[in-house]
Amino acid sequence: MITEQKIKNALENARRKGVNWGCLGYEVMTLMVLHDKFGITDKEELRRYCKEMDSLAECMTKDYASLSDFVIALNEESGFTLTDDDLVEIDPTLSGMLKDGDGGGGC
C-alpha cells in the first residue's frame, strides 16, 4: 500500500540523488577544466582539489559557513564576483554586490 510517508520518502530520496548527481557532475566538470585548460595533470593535485571541495561542502552541511559566506569571502579576498542574478538566487541579501563595470566572474 502506498502511504503518504512512502511518497515523502521517495521524493526525499529522489531529491538527494539529484543533488548528489548534480554535485558530482559539477566536480567532474571542474576537474576536467583544471586538467584540460589549466594543465593540472598530477592526479595527487586533482585529489587534493577534491578533498578541499569536500571540506568546504562539509562546512556548509554542518552550518559552519554558508554559500553566501563563501561568495562574500571570495569577493573580499580576490575581487571575483558572480553576476547579480546569480547572487540573488544564492541569497537575496547579496543583491547589488556586483559593482558596475566590475567584470567579475560572470559565471
Secondary structure, DSSP 8 states (H G I E B T S, - for coil): ---HHHHHHHHHHHHHHHHHHHHHHHHHHHHHHHHHTT----HHHHHHHHHHHHHHHHHHHTTSS-HHHHHHHHHHHH-----HHHHHHH-GGGTT-S-TT------
